[in-house]
Amino acid sequence: MKIRELYKYLLVFLVIGLCSCQNSYQKLLKSSDYELKLEKAKHYYNRGDYVKAIPLFEELIGIFKGTRDVEDLYYFYPYCYFGQGDYQFSAYYFKNFLDYYPKSSRAETARFMSAYCYYKLSPDDDLAQDNTLTAIEAFQLFANNYPKSDRIGEVNGLIDELRKKLETKALNAAELYYNMREYRAAVKAYTNLLYDFPETSEQEKVNFMILKSYYLFAENSVYEKQEERYNQVLESYLSFINTFPESKYLREAESFYNESNSAIEKIKKEPKKKQKFIGLPTLKQDDSVN
């Protein structure tokens, strides 16, 4: 019983303490003592209480702007949002800092952090990759502006990670077309993947899937289009074996080549199918039109 009563007292004191802190913070917000607000803003920031720090930073930037140097406030303000996990606002305010202080000794870090915010916003590879593209562009801009930076190695690693995500999304999209039996679209998607990611580790697989998609596209085409499309299979096969002469897919690739050759020979031996022209009825001069 005594322990329960002790807990009750502790809870009461805790609630009173919280209320007191809240009242103290509300008084601070209403205060016109800006030096005290600056001191408290730094205090809240350093202990990671960004919810309380942000309103103070916002007010102080407006109050001190034009009357004293507010570089510190502009610089640490976006870190408040970063600390909260609000990377969109953080990126925006790091860009603001760069606009106001382009020659600051902190500009390099601010530019990196702006890019890094978009890196943090980059979603899983099955979602839209707008922020991934923005992050890559921002990191490349950083590398262009600071080619001798100590962060270049880290930046290049982050760019590689982001590009791998884009590559995975492109590969998944191509595979989706293939699984849906949209073979023409699959060929295009796989081909675009090789163009966009020429150093992909999936080159052998992707080239084979282009060949396979060409073959299935030809096989499922209307008769009049098959010869042309089987010839595309032959071209794709020759390109594939020249690039990957010892491929693990070689036996299957050869079967596509042989079957396509047989299909072409069969088509050439068959008489061309002629379309029958259905004559139109003749309208006589004396026919009445109702």
QUINOR-V252788 format. One record per backbone hydrogen bond with DSSP energy under -0.5 kcal/mol. CO is the residue of the C=O (numbers start at 1). NH is the residue of the N-H. E is the energy in kcal/mol with one decimal. If there is no record, write none. Layout:
{{CO/NH/E} {CO/NH/E}}
This chain:
{{1/5/-2.2} {2/6/-2.3} {3/7/-2.3} {4/8/-2.1} {5/9/-2.3} {6/10/-2.5} {7/11/-2.6} {8/12/-2.3} {9/13/-2.6} {10/14/-2.3} {11/15/-2.4} {12/16/-2.6} {13/17/-2.6} {14/18/-2.5} {15/19/-2.5} {16/20/-2.4} {17/21/-2.4} {18/22/-2.6} {19/23/-2.6} {20/24/-2.4} {21/25/-2.4} {22/26/-2.5} {23/27/-2.1} {24/28/-1.9} {25/29/-2.3} {26/30/-1.5} {27/31/-0.9} {28/31/-0.7} {32/34/-1.5} {33/37/-2.0} {34/38/-2.4} {35/39/-2.3} {36/40/-2.6} {37/41/-2.7} {38/42/-2.1} {39/43/-1.9} {40/44/-3.1} {41/45/-2.3} {42/46/-2.7} {43/47/-1.4} {44/49/-2.7} {45/48/-1.6} {48/50/-1.4} {49/52/-0.6} {49/53/-1.6} {50/54/-2.6} {51/55/-0.6} {52/56/-0.8} {53/57/-2.6} {54/58/-2.7} {55/59/-2.0} {56/60/-2.6} {57/61/-2.4} {58/62/-1.4} {59/63/-2.3} {60/64/-3.1} {61/65/-1.5} {64/67/-2.4} {64/68/-1.8} {70/74/-2.4} {71/75/-2.3} {72/76/-2.6} {73/77/-1.7} {74/78/-0.7} {76/80/-1.1} {77/80/-1.0} {77/81/-1.0} {78/82/-2.2} {79/83/-2.7} {80/84/-1.1} {81/85/-0.6} {81/86/-2.6} {82/85/-1.2} {85/87/-1.3} {86/90/-1.9} {87/91/-2.5} {88/92/-1.8} {89/93/-2.5} {90/94/-2.1} {91/95/-1.9} {92/96/-1.7} {93/97/-2.0} {94/98/-1.9} {95/99/-2.2} {96/100/-2.2} {97/101/-3.1} {101/104/-1.4} {104/107/-1.4} {106/110/-2.6} {107/111/-2.6} {108/112/-2.2} {109/113/-2.8} {110/114/-2.2} {111/115/-1.9} {112/116/-2.8} {113/117/-2.1} {114/118/-1.1} {115/119/-1.8} {116/120/-2.2} {117/121/-1.4} {118/122/-0.9} {119/122/-0.7} {124/127/-1.9} {129/133/-2.3} {130/134/-2.2} {131/135/-2.4} {132/136/-2.3} {133/137/-2.3} {134/138/-2.4} {135/139/-2.7} {136/140/-2.4} {137/141/-2.0} {138/142/-2.0} {139/143/-2.5} {140/144/-2.1} {141/145/-2.2} {142/146/-2.7} {146/149/-1.8} {149/152/-1.4} {151/155/-3.0} {152/156/-2.8} {153/157/-1.9} {154/158/-2.2} {155/159/-2.5} {156/160/-2.3} {157/161/-2.0} {158/162/-2.3} {159/163/-2.7} {160/164/-2.1} {161/165/-1.4} {162/166/-1.8} {163/167/-2.6} {164/168/-2.5} {165/169/-2.1} {166/170/-2.4} {167/171/-2.7} {168/172/-2.5} {169/173/-2.1} {170/174/-2.1} {171/175/-2.5} {172/176/-1.9} {173/177/-2.0} {174/178/-2.2} {175/179/-2.7} {176/180/-1.7} {177/182/-2.7} {178/181/-1.6} {181/183/-1.3} {182/186/-2.1} {183/187/-2.4} {184/188/-2.0} {185/189/-2.6} {186/190/-2.9} {187/191/-2.4} {188/192/-2.6} {189/193/-1.9} {190/194/-1.8} {191/195/-1.7} {192/196/-2.9} {193/197/-2.5} {197/200/-2.0} {200/203/-0.9} {202/206/-2.9} {203/207/-2.7} {204/208/-2.1} {205/209/-2.4} {206/210/-1.8} {207/211/-1.9} {208/212/-2.8} {209/213/-2.4} {210/214/-2.3} {211/215/-2.1} {212/216/-2.5} {213/217/-2.3} {214/218/-2.4} {215/219/-2.7} {216/220/-1.6} {218/221/-1.4} {222/225/-1.6} {222/226/-0.8} {223/226/-1.0} {223/227/-0.6} {225/229/-1.8} {226/230/-2.9} {227/231/-1.8} {228/232/-1.0} {229/233/-1.2} {230/234/-1.8} {231/235/-2.0} {232/236/-2.4} {233/237/-2.6} {234/238/-2.2} {235/239/-2.0} {236/240/-2.2} {237/241/-2.7} {238/242/-1.6} {239/243/-1.4} {240/244/-3.0} {244/247/-1.7} {247/250/-1.4} {249/253/-2.6} {250/254/-2.6} {251/255/-1.6} {252/256/-1.6} {253/257/-1.9} {254/258/-2.9} {255/259/-2.5} {256/260/-2.1} {257/261/-2.4} {258/262/-2.4} {259/263/-2.3} {260/264/-2.3} {261/265/-2.4} {262/266/-2.3} {263/267/-2.2} {264/268/-2.3} {265/269/-1.6} {266/270/-1.4} {272/274/-0.6} {276/278/-0.7} {277/279/-0.8} {282/284/-0.8} {284/287/-1.3} {288/290/-0.6}}
